Each structure stands twice: as C-alpha cells, then as structure tokens.
Amino acid sequence: MATSCSNEELCRISKGLYFMVNGKIGQESVVWTNRQKTYLCNIFHNCNVGLSRFHRYWKVTTGSTAEGFAFESSDVDTMFIDRYVLVIDSELRNVSNNNCFAIVCIMETDNVPPGFTLLRCVKYDSRAKEEKLEKALLFRGDGVYLGSQKVREINLLVGTITEHGPCKRGKSYGTEHDCAYTLQCPYWPKSAESFVNRSIRKGWPTTELLREICKDGCHLVPIHSKKHVWSDQEDLEWRISFSLAEKKLVFSMNHCQFLCYGLMKIFLDEVLKEIPETKTETGNVLCSYFIKTAVFWEISEGDNDWCNQNFLNKFLNVFQRVIKWVEECYCPNFFIPEHNMFHGRIFGRQQKKLILRLRSLHDEGILCLSCTSVGRMTLRMLKEESSFNQFRLESVALHAYFKEKAIIRTIIHTYIMPTLNYDINDLKKTLWFAATLIPTSAEMLSIIKLRVNYILHRMAIIRATCKLHIVTSNKSQYLLTKSARSVLRKTKTLYCHGLIHQAVISYVNGEYDKVLNIVDHIHQRFSLPPCMYEWDMDPSTVMECIQYHGMSHDEIVKLFVTGRYVYNPITSIPELILESNAHEEECPNEIILIPPSVFSHFLVILSLTGLNRPMERKKAMNSLLSILYRENNHHIEVRDKAISWEILGICQQLCGDYVGAYQSYINALNDKDNEFKQATIIRILSLFFDFLLGLRQCLILYPIVSAVEIIIRIFLNSLI
C-alpha cells in the first residue's frame, strides 16, 4: 500500500484514521474525565483507609482504566499496597518513621536477573502480630528473606477467584479485576538509573516529570523471573514494578501519541491475538504491556513529529518495533533495558511463523486494520468522501453524547455506599467539588449535580433504616420501625425511593394492605411525566425545570428522579435472603441493586399471596411479565437483568407456573452479570421438588390416566 500512495493521499488517510480512532477512544476532555473518575475513586477508598487502623492496604488503580481508556473488554488492574511493610534500596538509608512499619526489607539485586530483586528482612516487630507475613519469612544463608511464593500462597487479598501471574483475578458487576498485592519502595532503584540518564539525554520525559517519577520510587510484586526456574531462590524473587511511573508517562503523552497507543491496543485485541501463532498453553505471546513499552520507546527514540498527518506512519513504526523484538526474541523493559520481557515466551518454529505473519500484516499498511472496528469505519469513510463532513459531524456529536452519559453513570458510584460514616455536609462539599472538576456542557454538569443530590438523599434513607438490625425485642423493633417511618415521611426524600422503603417496612411487619396502597401510589407517580431514572436523566427536561420553572437540583431529585432499590439483607424481605447470601459469598461487601418497577411488583405479588387474592395476583404477574419482556426497556439497566429474571422466577414459582419459572431462572443463570448463581441453581432444584410434590398430589386426587395426561401437557408446554 504505502509505496504507491502520494504524500497527499497518505496525509488524507492518516487524518481519516486519526479521526476514527479519536471517535472510538474519545477526545482529550473525555480521556481526562475518565482519568479523574478513577483518581477520585482511589481518593475515596484511601480516605477510608487513612481514617481506620483496620485497613492495611492503600489502593492504586493502574492499567487501561487508570490511563483513560473505556474499552468494554478492558479489565481493571489494581495494586493493593501493604502500608505495614517498607522496602528500602540500601542499608545506608536513614528511615525516620521506621517505627510505623511492622516489617522493613532491603532490596538485593546482585545475584538475580535484571528487573527482579530479593527482599532481605532487617526488621520484624513481633508486637504487630503479623502472623500471615511471618509465615512468608524464610531463612536462606545468613539472612531472613520475604518469600514471594509464600506471600502468593497466603492469599492476602480476599474475594478473588483465580491466580493470574502476581495478581488474583475476580469478577465484579461483569468486569474482571486483577488485584496485585504490592510492597512500596519510596526510592528509585539503582538498577533503573540508565532510564534517568537516557531521559536526560533524549529529552523525554521532561526533567520536571522525571523528578516526579523518581520521587515516587517503585513497587515490588510477588512473582519470580523465568530465567532461574527451579533455582534455590525462585521462591524469593520479587519483580520490580514501575506502574506509577508508566501511568505518569502515559499522562504526559500528547493526544496523537495516546491515540496511537489506543490504536495499537485495538489492533492487538482484534487482530494480533487472533493469530494462531500467538497463542500458547499459558496464554497469549503478545500482551498490552509489550505494546505500551513499544510506544514508550518510539516516543523516546523516534522523531518528534507526532500529528494527525503522520498518524498512520507512527502506528506502523510502533508495529515495526514489535516485529523487530519478535525477530530478536528480545523485548527491552523501558526502565531496565537489560530485562528481556520476551525471555521464555517466543522461540523455535512458532517464532518463525509469527514473524512471517506479522511481516505480511505490516506490508499491507492501513489494510491490516481492515478487520478491526476502527479500520472498517475508516475505509468506509474514505470510499464515501462526499459525505465525509456530515459523517464527521454526526459521529462526533453521537460519540460525545454517549461518552458523557457513560461517564456520568459511573462517576464515583463505586465508593459512595461505603462512606456512610462521613458527615453528609462534608461529603456533599467533596462531591460537588468533584463535579466542578469535569469539563463538560452546562446540561451535563446539571446531570452530574443531580446525581450528587440523588446519592445524598439515598444515603439519608439508608441511615434512616439501617439501625433496624440491632434490635433484640419486639418493643425495640416497633420503636425503630416507627422512627424510620417518621424520618421517611418528614424528609420526603427521593421520588418513589422513600415510598419503596416504607412498603418494605410494612411488608416485613405483615401489613399487606398498607403495602398495596403504597405501591399503588408509587405506580401512579411512575406514570406521570417527567419520571426520570438515575441512569437515564434527560438533559433537556432538567434544563427546562431549572430555567423555566425555577426549580433547584434538590427539588428535581425529590420530585422526578428514581433509582434502583438497595437490597439490604438485614432490613429487607426474607424472600431474597438466598440471593443475598450467595451474592455476599461471590462478591463480599458489595450490594444488590434492584430496579424499582420490578421490586414494587414483587412486593405486590408477595402481599397478594399473603392476602390470598389469586385473581389480583395474576393481574400483577402479567404486569411484571410485560416489564421484563418489553423491548428496549429503559426501566431496567442491563446489569440489573439477572436479579429481575430471578425475581420473576420466584413469583412464577409462587403462582405455580413451573415452566415459566424454569425459563426465568435459566435466563438469570445465563446472564453474565449474575453474581448469585449458586442461589439460582438452588432455586431450579427447588422448582423440581415443587413439581414432584404437585405430581404426587395429582396421583392421589386423580386416576392414573389423568396424572399421565398432566405430565404430558407439562412436558409439551416446556417444549413450546
């Protein structure tokens, strides 16, 4: 491709590719907002850690999420830094706050491969009672060392599922999380001094940024090198990690460099990882960390002409660098070039086949991107040159709209619920300050402020009802219930949300008629415009309320905005205890969120069952079915489908519709966001027990022929 194109045509292709990648990944303001969102989440978590002596891990999000990408396929990489352990690089260091640490270790890098170190323990405070880490202290020669393998086996991080290198991999809300136990060294390691000298010579990173990077030091993760496999020190080696330095380097990239990095990640996921020669029994030969390293080296050693006209050439240069590394079987770490990250990964016939495949892709130029999502759009745009301007305007507008909505939906949501101990006014100031940090339109800023108010009001409701679990007598239960109801009535917080809490309190106390009255009022309010769900707030409606009706954000939240019900197993209905226990086992310390329309119908069906009114219950069941099976249903978020199917199955089983209940449970079981699958399996088994019990009654009440007929009809219904 490349040789037959004129310079003018190459510039046109590069600009088109740059524009498409920019639309896929986001403009600078969007990337900055993604980074701020992650930063704020870490701040909230570490505030809690700093205020409590029971939390021992500082949290730092790294990888694609922290860098500002928002790919659906991206996992979340997190370092949990043990604040009770200090690592220093030399015995000459005078650590002033030595008493703050239970364990102090010194790095030893003389007899280990580049990029790795041993940690010799020079202080252990037995009064700290660090029993877990004490088991990882091993005697070797004349010293005591902290063993990396033992630390991984001890499994210090809770709630994880599988081992992934030095990390523990788990899943939360449909997203994979890689959590790494990490130790901090506040000093820049001697083995990485070549990076400092090279940076001063090359001019990237700048002197100021280089000073910041070195000031943060490095981290150690518990994984050994592949060079000394089966050696006597394999279980002692720790890898030196520069995750914070890498994050700062990515932040220092200009937008063209960042988009090139993003395009390489897309190319890796959609093309390179699909090549058979890159796949091995232990995983994929090429990973995103190698791509990031290649981009770093290209910025450092290549020409400083990063712009949209050269975008395609820069992408091909980075790709060429990766091919060269595969040919030489040597991928130099950016901070410690002597550390070959390809060691033990690529060799023999697989290497030769992979080189030929990569070379042929490189020679295709932009056509090598044709099977990617970005490449297809770029080629279509270049073919339809006449409609380029209109296509550009439409795609930019749509991308900005959906990207901002996605950011608003997720901003600081994860760490709001654990902050119940914060003073409401202090938290409000913090959240409003966070909202003002985000560069966005007036409409979107109003939506963010609405969400802040919504969060605060929901916290007020939770605080009003969360004390019910401490009661020990019926009188105490009665007084606290009365107090909670009084608070909910006086505050009038949240459109329908406070009413749902009142309905739950009434149901738990057996006041079924009161439940029906409250839910009827809820459904009437749902039917009146402008009802807005927390995940689908309409900017034009909000601005109309503010500008033309003079309403405050607080008033809009109370009158029009509703959200998901926070299921609390302590104060909520017993019919979902099974799901709550399974969810707690799968995802400790997380909450179950239920769509309000589904949960309100659930309360109605349970109450009508308690009142023995089957005809009205059937009508409520039909209404719930229509909600679940409605197309393009904005009343239910995608992540809430699993619990909605589960509730529908419970209601159908309660009504004797075993076939429908089975289908609903299967829908819940197959949902990727189902984090209570053990409960769903138990529900399916109980369904068969109910069916057999009903069958036994049929055999007693009817002749054998009628019983067989019933079995056949049920079987046919299940097939239909």
C-alpha positions, 0 to 999 in steps of 0.5 A, spaced: 500 500 500 504 505 502 509 505 496 504 507 491 500 512 495 502 520 494 504 524 500 497 527 499 493 521 499 497 518 505 496 525 509 488 524 507 488 517 510 492 518 516 487 524 518 481 519 516 484 514 521 486 519 526 479 521 526 476 514 527 480 512 532 479 519 536 471 517 535 472 510 538 477 512 544 474 519 545 477 526 545 482 529 550 476 532 555 473 525 555 480 521 556 481 526 562 474 525 565 475 518 565 482 519 568 479 523 574 473 518 575 478 513 577 483 518 581 477 520 585 475 513 586 482 511 589 481 518 593 475 515 596 477 508 598 484 511 601 480 516 605 477 510 608 483 507 609 487 513 612 481 514 617 481 506 620 487 502 623 483 496 620 485 497 613 492 495 611 492 496 604 492 503 600 489 502 593 492 504 586 488 503 580 493 502 574 492 499 567 487 501 561 482 504 566 487 508 570 490 511 563 483 513 560 481 508 556 473 505 556 474 499 552 468 494 554 473 488 554 478 492 558 479 489 565 481 493 571 488 492 574 489 494 581 495 494 586 493 493 593 499 496 597 501 493 604 502 500 608 505 495 614 511 493 610 517 498 607 522 496 602 528 500 602 534 500 596 540 500 601 542 499 608 545 506 608 538 509 608 536 513 614 528 511 615 525 516 620 518 513 621 521 506 621 517 505 627 510 505 623 512 499 619 511 492 622 516 489 617 522 493 613 526 489 607 532 491 603 532 490 596 538 485 593 539 485 586 546 482 585 545 475 584 538 475 580 536 477 573 535 484 571 528 487 573 527 482 579 530 483 586 530 479 593 527 482 599 532 481 605 528 482 612 532 487 617 526 488 621 520 484 624 516 487 630 513 481 633 508 486 637 504 487 630 502 480 630 503 479 623 502 472 623 500 471 615 507 475 613 511 471 618 509 465 615 512 468 608 519 469 612 524 464 610 531 463 612 536 462 606 544 463 608 545 468 613 539 472 612 531 472 613 528 473 606 520 475 604 518 469 600 514 471 594 511 464 593 509 464 600 506 471 600 502 468 593 500 462 597 497 466 603 492 469 599 492 476 602 487 479 598 480 476 599 474 475 594 478 473 588 477 467 584 483 465 580 491 466 580 493 470 574 501 471 574 502 476 581 495 478 581 488 474 583 483 475 578 475 476 580 469 478 577 465 484 579 458 487 576 461 483 569 468 486 569 474 482 571 479 485 576 486 483 577 488 485 584 496 485 585 498 485 592 504 490 592 510 492 597 512 500 596 519 502 595 519 510 596 526 510 592 528 509 585 532 503 584 539 503 582 538 498 577 533 503 573 538 509 573 540 508 565 532 510 564 534 517 568 540 518 564 537 516 557 531 521 559 536 526 560 539 525 554 533 524 549 529 529 552 523 525 554 520 525 559 521 532 561 526 533 567 520 536 571 516 529 570 522 525 571 523 528 578 516 526 579 517 519 577 523 518 581 520 521 587 515 516 587 520 510 587 517 503 585 513 497 587 515 490 588 510 484 586 510 477 588 512 473 582 519 470 580 523 471 573 523 465 568 530 465 567 532 461 574 526 456 574 527 451 579 533 455 582 534 455 590 531 462 590 525 462 585 521 462 591 524 469 593 524 473 587 520 479 587 519 483 580 520 490 580 514 494 578 514 501 575 506 502 574 506 509 577 511 511 573 508 508 566 501 511 568 505 518 569 508 517 562 502 515 559 499 522 562 504 526 559 503 523 552 500 528 547 493 526 544 496 523 537 501 519 541 495 516 546 491 515 540 496 511 537 497 507 543 489 506 543 490 504 536 495 499 537 491 496 543 485 495 538 489 492 533 492 487 538 485 485 541 482 484 534 487 482 530 494 480 533 491 475 538 487 472 533 493 469 530 494 462 531 501 463 532 500 467 538 497 463 542 500 458 547 498 453 553 499 459 558 496 464 554 497 469 549 505 471 546 503 478 545 500 482 551 498 490 552 504 491 556 509 489 550 505 494 546 505 500 551 513 499 552 513 499 544 510 506 544 514 508 550 520 507 546 518 510 539 516 516 543 523 516 546 527 514 540 523 516 534 522 523 531 518 528 534 513 529 529 507 526 532 500 529 528 494 527 525 498 527 518 503 522 520 498 518 524 498 512 520 506 512 519 507 512 527 502 506 528 506 502 523 513 504 526 510 502 533 508 495 529 515 495 526 518 495 533 514 489 535 516 485 529 523 487 530 523 484 538 519 478 535 525 477 530 530 478 536 526 474 541 528 480 545 523 485 548 527 491 552 523 493 559 523 501 558 526 502 565 531 496 565 533 495 558 537 489 560 530 485 562 528 481 556 520 481 557 520 476 551 525 471 555 521 464 555 515 466 551 517 466 543 522 461 540 523 455 535 518 454 529 512 458 532 517 464 532 518 463 525 511 463 523 509 469 527 514 473 524 512 471 517 505 473 519 506 479 522 511 481 516 505 480 511 500 484 516 505 490 516 506 490 508 499 491 507 499 498 511 492 501 513 489 494 510 491 490 516 486 494 520 481 492 515 478 487 520 478 491 526 472 496 528 476 502 527 479 500 520 472 498 517 469 505 519 475 508 516 475 505 509 468 506 509 469 513 510 474 514 505 470 510 499 464 515 501 468 522 501 462 526 499 459 525 505 465 525 509 463 532 513 456 530 515 459 523 517 464 527 521 459 531 524 454 526 526 459 521 529 462 526 533 456 529 536 453 521 537 460 519 540 460 525 545 453 524 547 454 517 549 461 518 552 458 523 557 452 519 559 457 513 560 461 517 564 456 520 568 453 513 570 459 511 573 462 517 576 464 515 583 458 510 584 463 505 586 465 508 593 459 512 595 455 506 599 461 505 603 462 512 606 456 512 610 460 514 616 462 521 613 458 527 615 453 528 609 455 536 609 462 534 608 461 529 603 456 533 599 462 539 599 467 533 596 462 531 591 460 537 588 467 539 588 468 533 584 463 535 579 466 542 578 472 538 576 469 535 569 469 539 563 463 538 560 456 542 557 452 546 562 446 540 561 451 535 563 454 538 569 446 539 571 446 531 570 452 530 574 449 535 580 443 531 580 446 525 581 450 528 587 443 530 590 440 523 588 446 519 592 445 524 598 438 523 599 439 515 598 444 515 603 439 519 608 434 513 607 439 508 608 441 511 615 434 512 616 433 504 616 439 501 617 439 501 625 433 496 624 438 490 625 440 491 632 434 490 635 433 484 640 425 485 642 419 486 639 418 493 643 425 495 640 423 493 633 416 497 633 420 503 636 425 503 630 420 501 625 416 507 627 422 512 627 424 510 620 417 511 618 417 518 621 424 520 618 421 517 611 415 521 611 418 528 614 424 528 609 420 526 603 426 524 600 427 521 593 421 520 588 418 513 589 425 511 593 422 513 600 415 510 598 419 503 596 422 503 603 416 504 607 412 498 603 418 494 605 417 496 612 410 494 612 411 488 608 416 485 613 411 487 619 405 483 615 401 489 613 399 487 606 394 492 605 398 498 607 403 495 602 398 495 596 396 502 597 403 504 597 405 501 591 399 503 588 401 510 589 408 509 587 405 506 580 401 512 579 407 517 580 411 512 575 406 514 570 406 521 570 411 525 566 417 527 567 419 520 571 426 520 570 431 514 572 438 515 575 441 512 569 437 515 564 436 523 566 434 527 560 438 533 559 433 537 556 427 536 561 432 538 567 434 544 563 427 546 562 425 545 570 431 549 572 430 555 567 423 555 566 420 553 572 425 555 577 426 549 580 433 547 584 437 540 583 434 538 590 427 539 588 428 535 581 431 529 585 425 529 590 420 530 585 422 526 578 428 522 579 428 514 581 433 509 582 434 502 583 432 499 590 438 497 595 437 490 597 439 490 604 439 483 607 438 485 614 432 490 613 429 487 607 424 481 605 426 474 607 424 472 600 431 474 597 435 472 603 438 466 598 440 471 593 443 475 598 447 470 601 450 467 595 451 474 592 455 476 599 459 469 598 461 471 590 462 478 591 463 480 599 461 487 601 458 489 595 450 490 594 444 488 590 441 493 586 434 492 584 430 496 579 424 499 582 418 497 577 420 490 578 421 490 586 414 494 587 411 488 583 414 483 587 412 486 593 405 486 590 405 479 588 408 477 595 402 481 599 397 478 594 399 471 596 399 473 603 392 476 602 390 470 598 387 474 592 389 469 586 385 473 581 389 480 583 395 476 583 395 474 576 393 481 574 400 483 577 404 477 574 402 479 567 404 486 569 411 484 571 411 479 565 410 485 560 416 489 564 421 484 563 419 482 556 418 489 553 423 491 548 428 496 549 426 497 556 429 503 559 426 501 566 431 496 567 439 497 566 442 491 563 446 489 569 440 489 573 437 483 568 439 477 572 436 479 579 429 481 575 429 474 571 430 471 578 425 475 581 420 473 576 422 466 577 420 466 584 413 469 583 412 464 577 414 459 582 409 462 587 403 462 582 405 455 580 407 456 573 413 451 573 415 452 566 415 459 566 419 459 572 424 454 569 425 459 563 426 465 568 431 462 572 435 459 566 435 466 563 438 469 570 443 463 570 445 465 563 446 472 564 453 474 565 452 479 570 449 474 575 453 474 581 448 469 585 448 463 581 449 458 586 442 461 589 439 460 582 441 453 581 438 452 588 432 455 586 431 450 579 432 444 584 427 447 588 422 448 582 423 440 581 421 438 588 415 443 587 413 439 581 414 432 584 410 434 590 404 437 585 405 430 581 404 426 587 398 430 589 395 429 582 396 421 583 392 421 589 386 426 587 386 423 580 386 416 576 392 414 573 390 416 566 389 423 568 396 424 572 399 421 565 395 426 561 398 432 566 405 430 565 404 430 558 401 437 557 407 439 562 412 436 558 409 439 551 408 446 554 416 446 556 417 444 549 413 450 546 
